[in-house]
Amino acid sequence: MKRIFLYLLLAALLSACGQSETSEQSDVPTVEELAADPARLKELREQCKTDRANLGDVLCDRVAEATRKRFYGDGTVPYTPSDTPPKF
């Protein structure tokens, strides 16, 4: 009986340890919204470089993901080499 109580207590303590980011994420734009607005994305990238502590990790992580998404695209375009090989 003591073991069951101990395991339940341990499970309750472990489940309470994680931080909840739901309140922090409610006002943060999504990656798709950021990728659709390049001017805002550029502004936020500069702010994340200089003041990440005040902006928050969630926003700066989304800014980085949106930048990556704009650079690489959706990733479905295969590489097609040119018809003429380069001359070295």
N, CA, C and O atoms as CSV, one atom per row, in Angstrom:
chain,resi,resn,atom,element,x,y,z
A,1,MET,N,N,0.820,-1.184,0.000
A,1,MET,CA,C,0.000,0.000,0.000
A,1,MET,C,C,0.872,1.259,0.000
A,1,MET,O,O,0.561,2.248,-0.663
A,2,LYS,N,N,1.968,1.196,0.759
A,2,LYS,CA,C,2.858,2.348,0.826
A,2,LYS,C,C,3.530,2.602,-0.520
A,2,LYS,O,O,3.774,3.749,-0.895
A,3,ARG,N,N,3.825,1.529,-1.238
A,3,ARG,CA,C,4.461,1.689,-2.548
A,3,ARG,C,C,3.530,2.358,-3.544
A,3,ARG,O,O,3.958,3.218,-4.312
A,4,ILE,N,N,2.288,1.980,-3.539
A,4,ILE,CA,C,1.318,2.583,-4.455
A,4,ILE,C,C,1.196,4.073,-4.172
A,4,ILE,O,O,1.195,4.891,-5.092
A,5,PHE,N,N,1.094,4.421,-2.896
A,5,PHE,CA,C,1.006,5.820,-2.514
A,5,PHE,C,C,2.264,6.572,-2.935
A,5,PHE,O,O,2.188,7.704,-3.413
A,6,LEU,N,N,3.417,5.941,-2.756
A,6,LEU,CA,C,4.681,6.558,-3.129
A,6,LEU,C,C,4.758,6.779,-4.642
A,6,LEU,O,O,5.201,7.837,-5.089
A,7,TYR,N,N,4.332,5.793,-5.429
A,7,TYR,CA,C,4.344,5.931,-6.888
A,7,TYR,C,C,3.373,7.011,-7.356
A,7,TYR,O,O,3.690,7.766,-8.275
A,8,LEU,N,N,2.209,7.092,-6.744
A,8,LEU,CA,C,1.247,8.132,-7.115
A,8,LEU,C,C,1.780,9.511,-6.754
A,8,LEU,O,O,1.614,10.462,-7.518
A,9,LEU,N,N,2.409,9.623,-5.610
A,9,LEU,CA,C,2.986,10.892,-5.205
A,9,LEU,C,C,4.127,11.292,-6.148
A,9,LEU,O,O,4.233,12.455,-6.538
A,10,LEU,N,N,4.955,10.353,-6.501
A,10,LEU,CA,C,6.055,10.615,-7.432
A,10,LEU,C,C,5.520,11.042,-8.805
A,10,LEU,O,O,6.045,11.977,-9.408
A,11,ALA,N,N,4.495,10.372,-9.292
A,11,ALA,CA,C,3.901,10.729,-10.582
A,11,ALA,C,C,3.304,12.133,-10.535
A,11,ALA,O,O,3.432,12.891,-11.497
A,12,ALA,N,N,2.658,12.483,-9.436
A,12,ALA,CA,C,2.076,13.817,-9.304
A,12,ALA,C,C,3.160,14.888,-9.276
A,12,ALA,O,O,3.000,15.948,-9.882
A,13,LEU,N,N,4.240,14.625,-8.590
A,13,LEU,CA,C,5.334,15.594,-8.532
A,13,LEU,C,C,6.002,15.770,-9.887
A,13,LEU,O,O,6.326,16.891,-10.277
A,14,LEU,N,N,6.207,14.689,-10.595
A,14,LEU,CA,C,6.848,14.786,-11.906
A,14,LEU,C,C,5.967,15.497,-12.930
A,14,LEU,O,O,6.472,16.225,-13.784
A,15,SER,N,N,4.678,15.294,-12.849
A,15,SER,CA,C,3.790,15.956,-13.803
A,15,SER,C,C,3.681,17.445,-13.519
A,15,SER,O,O,3.344,18.212,-14.421
A,16,ALA,N,N,3.950,17.871,-12.312
A,16,ALA,CA,C,3.871,19.284,-11.961
A,16,ALA,C,C,5.170,20.028,-12.241
A,16,ALA,O,O,5.213,21.251,-12.114
A,17,CYS,N,N,6.214,19.328,-12.614
A,17,CYS,CA,C,7.525,19.959,-12.797
A,17,CYS,C,C,7.636,20.764,-14.090
A,17,CYS,O,O,8.340,21.773,-14.112
A,18,GLY,N,N,6.982,20.361,-15.140
A,18,GLY,CA,C,7.130,21.022,-16.433
A,18,GLY,C,C,6.500,22.390,-16.460
A,18,GLY,O,O,5.482,22.631,-15.811
A,19,GLN,N,N,7.116,23.305,-17.228
A,19,GLN,CA,C,6.566,24.637,-17.371
A,19,GLN,C,C,5.494,24.640,-18.437
A,19,GLN,O,O,5.596,23.941,-19.445
A,20,SER,N,N,4.486,25.417,-18.207
A,20,SER,CA,C,3.414,25.548,-19.185
A,20,SER,C,C,3.662,26.791,-20.026
A,20,SER,O,O,3.861,27.879,-19.486
A,21,GLU,N,N,3.651,26.633,-21.356
A,21,GLU,CA,C,3.887,27.757,-22.254
A,21,GLU,C,C,2.616,28.172,-22.982
A,21,GLU,O,O,2.686,28.944,-23.938
A,22,THR,N,N,1.476,27.688,-22.564
A,22,THR,CA,C,0.250,28.000,-23.285
A,22,THR,C,C,-0.113,29.470,-23.178
A,22,THR,O,O,-0.567,30.053,-24.163
A,23,SER,N,N,0.070,30.089,-22.023
A,23,SER,CA,C,-0.253,31.506,-21.898
A,23,SER,C,C,0.732,32.358,-22.686
A,23,SER,O,O,0.377,33.427,-23.182
A,24,GLU,N,N,1.963,31.887,-22.800
A,24,GLU,CA,C,2.984,32.615,-23.526
A,24,GLU,C,C,2.776,32.511,-25.032
A,24,GLU,O,O,3.143,33.432,-25.761
A,25,GLN,N,N,2.206,31.428,-25.511
A,25,GLN,CA,C,2.047,31.187,-26.939
A,25,GLN,C,C,0.783,31.808,-27.510
A,25,GLN,O,O,0.639,31.861,-28.732
A,26,SER,N,N,-0.121,32.272,-26.695
A,26,SER,CA,C,-1.404,32.738,-27.212
A,26,SER,C,C,-1.267,34.000,-28.057
A,26,SER,O,O,-2.009,34.157,-29.027
A,27,ASP,N,N,-0.355,34.895,-27.730
A,27,ASP,CA,C,-0.218,36.134,-28.486
A,27,ASP,C,C,0.964,36.124,-29.449
A,27,ASP,O,O,1.247,37.144,-30.078
A,28,VAL,N,N,1.651,35.011,-29.575
A,28,VAL,CA,C,2.796,34.893,-30.474
A,28,VAL,C,C,2.301,34.447,-31.849
A,28,VAL,O,O,1.553,33.474,-31.951
A,29,PRO,N,N,2.713,35.155,-32.913
A,29,PRO,CA,C,2.265,34.755,-34.255
A,29,PRO,C,C,2.832,33.391,-34.655
A,29,PRO,O,O,3.876,32.964,-34.163
A,30,THR,N,N,2.124,32.731,-35.549
A,30,THR,CA,C,2.566,31.415,-36.005
A,30,THR,C,C,3.700,31.565,-37.009
A,30,THR,O,O,3.981,32.665,-37.487
A,31,VAL,N,N,4.341,30.461,-37.319
A,31,VAL,CA,C,5.448,30.450,-38.282
A,31,VAL,C,C,4.935,30.875,-39.659
A,31,VAL,O,O,5.614,31.618,-40.368
A,32,GLU,N,N,3.758,30.417,-40.036
A,32,GLU,CA,C,3.195,30.756,-41.342
A,32,GLU,C,C,2.905,32.253,-41.442
A,32,GLU,O,O,3.151,32.859,-42.485
A,33,GLU,N,N,2.382,32.857,-40.367
A,33,GLU,CA,C,2.117,34.293,-40.376
A,33,GLU,C,C,3.414,35.087,-40.509
A,33,GLU,O,O,3.471,36.074,-41.242
A,34,LEU,N,N,4.438,34.658,-39.808
A,34,LEU,CA,C,5.719,35.348,-39.892
A,34,LEU,C,C,6.358,35.186,-41.267
A,34,LEU,O,O,6.926,36.140,-41.798
A,35,ALA,N,N,6.275,34.004,-41.842
A,35,ALA,CA,C,6.873,33.763,-43.160
A,35,ALA,C,C,6.154,34.550,-44.251
A,35,ALA,O,O,6.757,34.875,-45.274
A,36,ALA,N,N,4.882,34.858,-44.050
A,36,ALA,CA,C,4.111,35.590,-45.050
A,36,ALA,C,C,4.414,37.087,-45.034
A,36,ALA,O,O,4.094,37.780,-46.000
A,37,ASP,N,N,5.017,37.603,-43.970
A,37,ASP,CA,C,5.290,39.032,-43.846
A,37,ASP,C,C,6.800,39.260,-43.704
A,37,ASP,O,O,7.312,39.299,-42.585
A,38,PRO,N,N,7.522,39.412,-44.831
A,38,PRO,CA,C,8.981,39.504,-44.760
A,38,PRO,C,C,9.490,40.743,-44.022
A,38,PRO,O,O,10.542,40.678,-43.386
A,39,ALA,N,N,8.781,41.863,-44.089
A,39,ALA,CA,C,9.235,43.073,-43.397
A,39,ALA,C,C,9.186,42.878,-41.880
A,39,ALA,O,O,10.124,43.239,-41.168
A,40,ARG,N,N,8.108,42.317,-41.406
A,40,ARG,CA,C,7.969,42.069,-39.968
A,40,ARG,C,C,8.977,41.007,-39.519
A,40,ARG,O,O,9.556,41.110,-38.437
A,41,LEU,N,N,9.180,39.998,-40.350
A,41,LEU,CA,C,10.135,38.942,-40.022
A,41,LEU,C,C,11.543,39.512,-39.882
A,41,LEU,O,O,12.274,39.145,-38.962
A,42,LYS,N,N,11.922,40.403,-40.789
A,42,LYS,CA,C,13.248,41.017,-40.722
A,42,LYS,C,C,13.401,41.848,-39.455
A,42,LYS,O,O,14.439,41.804,-38.795
A,43,GLU,N,N,12.369,42.599,-39.125
A,43,GLU,CA,C,12.397,43.422,-37.917
A,43,GLU,C,C,12.530,42.555,-36.656
A,43,GLU,O,O,13.316,42.863,-35.760
A,44,LEU,N,N,11.756,41.474,-36.603
A,44,LEU,CA,C,11.808,40.598,-35.441
A,44,LEU,C,C,13.137,39.848,-35.357
A,44,LEU,O,O,13.617,39.578,-34.256
A,45,ARG,N,N,13.735,39.511,-36.488
A,45,ARG,CA,C,15.054,38.857,-36.470
A,45,ARG,C,C,16.091,39.763,-35.831
A,45,ARG,O,O,16.908,39.307,-35.032
A,46,GLU,N,N,16.063,41.049,-36.180
A,46,GLU,CA,C,17.002,42.000,-35.591
A,46,GLU,C,C,16.760,42.144,-34.090
A,46,GLU,O,O,17.708,42.205,-33.307
A,47,GLN,N,N,15.497,42.197,-33.694
A,47,GLN,CA,C,15.179,42.320,-32.268
A,47,GLN,C,C,15.600,41.075,-31.503
A,47,GLN,O,O,16.070,41.174,-30.370
A,48,CYS,N,N,15.438,39.907,-32.108
A,48,CYS,CA,C,15.847,38.667,-31.434
A,48,CYS,C,C,17.363,38.610,-31.267
A,48,CYS,O,O,17.859,38.056,-30.286
A,49,LYS,N,N,18.100,39.181,-32.220
A,49,LYS,CA,C,19.556,39.200,-32.098
A,49,LYS,C,C,20.001,40.069,-30.933
A,49,LYS,O,O,20.954,39.732,-30.231
A,50,THR,N,N,19.313,41.187,-30.724
A,50,THR,CA,C,19.761,42.137,-29.706
A,50,THR,C,C,19.078,41.956,-28.351
A,50,THR,O,O,19.684,42.233,-27.316
A,51,ASP,N,N,17.824,41.496,-28.344
A,51,ASP,CA,C,17.060,41.482,-27.092
A,51,ASP,C,C,16.206,40.229,-26.965
A,51,ASP,O,O,14.994,40.320,-26.769
A,52,ARG,N,N,16.819,39.083,-27.073
A,52,ARG,CA,C,16.083,37.810,-27.011
A,52,ARG,C,C,15.439,37.583,-25.646
A,52,ARG,O,O,14.368,36.983,-25.559
A,53,ALA,N,N,16.074,38.049,-24.598
A,53,ALA,CA,C,15.557,37.826,-23.244
A,53,ALA,C,C,14.193,38.479,-23.051
A,53,ALA,O,O,13.322,37.905,-22.398
A,54,ASN,N,N,13.997,39.662,-23.605
A,54,ASN,CA,C,12.703,40.347,-23.443
A,54,ASN,C,C,11.641,39.828,-24.409
A,54,ASN,O,O,10.458,39.807,-24.071
A,55,LEU,N,N,12.052,39.409,-25.609
A,55,LEU,CA,C,11.076,38.913,-26.582
A,55,LEU,C,C,10.597,37.509,-26.237
A,55,LEU,O,O,9.431,37.179,-26.455
A,56,GLY,N,N,11.473,36.696,-25.710
A,56,GLY,CA,C,11.096,35.335,-25.332
A,56,GLY,C,C,11.590,34.308,-26.324
A,56,GLY,O,O,11.740,34.575,-27.516
A,57,ASP,N,N,11.837,33.128,-25.794
A,57,ASP,CA,C,12.364,32.040,-26.623
A,57,ASP,C,C,11.342,31.534,-27.623
A,57,ASP,O,O,11.710,31.144,-28.731
A,58,VAL,N,N,10.065,31.530,-27.258
A,58,VAL,CA,C,9.036,30.999,-28.160
A,58,VAL,C,C,8.961,31.834,-29.427
A,58,VAL,O,O,8.946,31.288,-30.530
A,59,LEU,N,N,8.914,33.152,-29.281
A,59,LEU,CA,C,8.829,34.032,-30.445
A,59,LEU,C,C,10.089,33.939,-31.297
A,59,LEU,O,O,10.000,33.831,-32.520
A,60,CYS,N,N,11.251,33.979,-30.674
A,60,CYS,CA,C,12.498,33.941,-31.437
A,60,CYS,C,C,12.700,32.594,-32.122
A,60,CYS,O,O,13.270,32.535,-33.212
A,61,ASP,N,N,12.242,31.519,-31.497
A,61,ASP,CA,C,12.309,30.212,-32.158
A,61,ASP,C,C,11.396,30.174,-33.381
A,61,ASP,O,O,11.754,29.600,-34.410
A,62,ARG,N,N,10.233,30.778,-33.270
A,62,ARG,CA,C,9.317,30.833,-34.423
A,62,ARG,C,C,9.867,31.727,-35.518
A,62,ARG,O,O,9.691,31.431,-36.700
A,63,VAL,N,N,10.526,32.810,-35.152
A,63,VAL,CA,C,11.153,33.688,-36.141
A,63,VAL,C,C,12.242,32.922,-36.891
A,63,VAL,O,O,12.346,33.025,-38.113
A,64,ALA,N,N,13.046,32.162,-36.166
A,64,ALA,CA,C,14.094,31.374,-36.807
A,64,ALA,C,C,13.501,30.316,-37.733
A,64,ALA,O,O,14.019,30.093,-38.827
A,65,GLU,N,N,12.430,29.667,-37.311
A,65,GLU,CA,C,11.783,28.652,-38.143
A,65,GLU,C,C,11.166,29.279,-39.398
A,65,GLU,O,O,11.232,28.695,-40.480
A,66,ALA,N,N,10.564,30.471,-39.253
A,66,ALA,CA,C,9.984,31.155,-40.415
A,66,ALA,C,C,11.072,31.584,-41.392
A,66,ALA,O,O,10.876,31.521,-42.605
A,67,THR,N,N,12.212,32.017,-40.874
A,67,THR,CA,C,13.340,32.376,-41.736
A,67,THR,C,C,13.830,31.163,-42.505
A,67,THR,O,O,14.089,31.241,-43.706
A,68,ARG,N,N,13.957,30.044,-41.810
A,68,ARG,CA,C,14.381,28.803,-42.464
A,68,ARG,C,C,13.379,28.383,-43.522
A,68,ARG,O,O,13.760,27.943,-44.607
A,69,LYS,N,N,12.103,28.517,-43.208
A,69,LYS,CA,C,11.053,28.119,-44.151
A,69,LYS,C,C,11.077,28.998,-45.399
A,69,LYS,O,O,10.904,28.496,-46.509
A,70,ARG,N,N,11.290,30.308,-45.229
A,70,ARG,CA,C,11.362,31.195,-46.387
A,70,ARG,C,C,12.598,30.890,-47.221
A,70,ARG,O,O,12.550,30.994,-48.447
A,71,PHE,N,N,13.696,30.519,-46.588
A,71,PHE,CA,C,14.931,30.254,-47.322
A,71,PHE,C,C,14.848,28.941,-48.088
A,71,PHE,O,O,15.190,28.888,-49.269
A,72,TYR,N,N,14.399,27.888,-47.427
A,72,TYR,CA,C,14.359,26.568,-48.066
A,72,TYR,C,C,13.069,26.304,-48.823
A,72,TYR,O,O,13.042,25.417,-49.676
A,73,GLY,N,N,12.020,27.026,-48.551
A,73,GLY,CA,C,10.734,26.761,-49.180
A,73,GLY,C,C,10.090,25.545,-48.558
A,73,GLY,O,O,10.331,25.234,-47.391
A,74,ASP,N,N,9.273,24.858,-49.329
A,74,ASP,CA,C,8.595,23.680,-48.783
A,74,ASP,C,C,9.436,22.415,-48.936
A,74,ASP,O,O,9.078,21.367,-48.399
A,75,GLY,N,N,10.531,22.502,-49.650
A,75,GLY,CA,C,11.447,21.377,-49.750
A,75,GLY,C,C,11.060,20.323,-50.771
A,75,GLY,O,O,11.651,19.243,-50.786
A,76,THR,N,N,10.077,20.605,-51.631
A,76,THR,CA,C,9.640,19.604,-52.600
A,76,THR,C,C,10.327,19.750,-53.947
A,76,THR,O,O,10.185,18.869,-54.796
A,77,VAL,N,N,11.064,20.828,-54.176
A,77,VAL,CA,C,11.710,21.046,-55.464
A,77,VAL,C,C,13.025,20.281,-55.487
A,77,VAL,O,O,13.898,20.529,-54.656
A,78,PRO,N,N,13.179,19.346,-56.434
A,78,PRO,CA,C,14.432,18.593,-56.491
A,78,PRO,C,C,15.537,19.443,-57.124
A,78,PRO,O,O,15.267,20.407,-57.840
A,79,TYR,N,N,16.749,19.073,-56.851
A,79,TYR,CA,C,17.895,19.761,-57.439
A,79,TYR,C,C,18.007,19.369,-58.905
A,79,TYR,O,O,17.995,18.185,-59.241
A,80,THR,N,N,18.115,20.368,-59.775
A,80,THR,CA,C,18.305,20.097,-61.191
A,80,THR,C,C,19.591,20.794,-61.636
A,80,THR,O,O,19.648,22.023,-61.658
A,81,PRO,N,N,20.602,20.038,-61.985
A,81,PRO,CA,C,21.859,20.651,-62.397
A,81,PRO,C,C,21.707,21.320,-63.767
A,81,PRO,O,O,20.789,21.013,-64.528
A,82,SER,N,N,22.616,22.226,-64.056
A,82,SER,CA,C,22.554,22.918,-65.336
A,82,SER,C,C,22.946,21.971,-66.464
A,82,SER,O,O,23.561,20.931,-66.230
A,83,ASP,N,N,22.582,22.341,-67.689
A,83,ASP,CA,C,22.874,21.506,-68.848
A,83,ASP,C,C,24.364,21.494,-69.182
A,83,ASP,O,O,24.888,20.486,-69.657
A,84,THR,N,N,25.036,22.597,-68.938
A,84,THR,CA,C,26.471,22.667,-69.227
A,84,THR,C,C,27.235,22.515,-67.919
A,84,THR,O,O,26.947,23.228,-66.957
A,85,PRO,N,N,28.179,21.626,-67.863
A,85,PRO,CA,C,28.942,21.457,-66.628
A,85,PRO,C,C,29.853,22.665,-66.416
A,85,PRO,O,O,30.257,23.303,-67.388
A,86,PRO,N,N,30.181,22.986,-65.179
A,86,PRO,CA,C,31.062,24.122,-64.929
A,86,PRO,C,C,32.485,23.819,-65.363
A,86,PRO,O,O,32.922,22.668,-65.339
A,87,LYS,N,N,33.203,24.858,-65.758
A,87,LYS,CA,C,34.593,24.709,-66.193
A,87,LYS,C,C,35.493,25.165,-65.053
A,87,LYS,O,O,35.383,26.289,-64.563
A,88,PHE,N,N,36.376,24.276,-64.646
A,88,PHE,CA,C,37.267,24.594,-63.538
A,88,PHE,C,C,38.616,24.983,-64.037
A,88,PHE,O,O,39.504,25.287,-63.240
